[in-house]
Amino acid sequence: MNSSDTNRIDRRFAALKSQGRTALIPYITAGDPGPSHTVGFMHACVEAGADLIELGVPFSDPMADGPVIQKACERALVHGTRLTHVLEMVAEFRQQDTETPVVLMGYLNPVERMGYDNFARQAKQCGVDGFLAVDMPPEEIDENAALFAEHGLQSIFLLAPTTSEARARTICHHGQGYLYYVSLKGVTGAATLDADAVGEQLAKLRELTTLPLCVGFGIRDGESAAAVGRVADGVIVGSALVGRIAERAETPETIPEALKAILGEMREALDRSA
């Protein structure tokens, strides 16, 4: 497979590794605070130094997410944002940006409703590079990952401090693109982050996989991003951005600059500590 055929995610991490840089991966919920704003937010994230984008698919019961992202899903769903609309947003984003990897993040129910094969085919056509299902059970990893791979869609998996070694081995075996390590027990947007403890866990995972290890949960500012960036291949920031979107939901035209301010600080801190 030549480089033009490889997934954007693989290409991006290879480039970052050669540059000695840490990936900055923002998460935003598609359709929040209204569907017409999402693509602009995605471009703003890239302008601020984002290397990949995780785009949340709104779901009515986001059980693994804290109140900040739950409310974002509610705001998006009020406007009728569905999986088909999220795919259309990615296609619109691709009209201007053909290089930044986009990973859809969410739950299996909307994909099941669309049909796995139909989703995989449409996602690839629209320019999606990967899919992270928070509630993908281990016993379904084989079938779904194989189907997505047929359409060039990478399966991204979560690992947590509570993940058993046996399951970690299974996930590392099937994972593609990168692994999302949840730095804290509990839901997204939770409290304190211990970068040293995260580093110890990542060291164990590196014995099981060569995939890039990216860390989310608890990254709020440049300082926390830099601390995690010293031990991880990428930092994922979600609640800090989604919270800022919520604060400015009534004035959405001000949101792009607010996102740039947060991500710009993190990008600068990551590059300074590299």
Buried (B, 14 or more C-beta within 10 A) or exposed (E): EEEEEEBBBBBBBEEBEEEEBBBBBBBBBBBBBBBEBBBBBBBBBBEBBBBBBBBBBBBEEBEBBBEBBBBBBBBBBEBEBBBEBBBBBBBBBBEEBEEBBBBBBBBBBBBEEBEBEEBBBBBBEBBBBBBBBBBBEEEEBEEBBEBBBEBBBBBBBBBBEEBEEEBBEBBBEBBBBBBBBBBBEEBBBBEEBEBEEBBEBBEEBEEBBEBBBBBBBBBBEBEBBBBBBBBBBBBBBBBBBBBBBBEBBEEBEEBBEBBBEBBBBBBBBBBEBE
